Amino acid sequence: MKIRPLQDRILVERIEEEVKKGGIIIPDSAKEKPQQGKVIAAGPGRIDEKGARIPMEVKKGDTILFGKYSGNEIRIGEEEHLIMREDDVLAVIEKESK
């Protein structure tokens, strides 16, 4: 199945954070969902009052941070994804080059 987000919406796959908490095993039901994800697809951007399209700042492949309760969860096959508006994105994580 292929999904194409509309307007200023993006399709995000959550990225599991690899955090070890001093050897304590936390069951999956008690874990918080990650607030970091990879943009799988992005819409073309929203349209302003004058009818001009405002391009998206995030693009496919970007790693982003988003709010804890952002977006709507959807299931594509066996995987869970989020669809959210670009406004829900807090930051784009950029890799530092050395």
Secondary structure as UniProt FT lines:
FT   TURN            7..8
FT   STRAND          9..14
FT   TURN            22..23
FT   HELIX           28..30
FT   STRAND          36..42
FT   STRAND          46..47
FT   TURN            49..50
FT   STRAND          53..54
FT   TURN            60..61
FT   STRAND          63..66
FT   TURN            68..69
FT   STRAND          72..76
FT   TURN            77..78
FT   STRAND          79..85
FT   HELIX           86..88
FT   STRAND          89..93
//
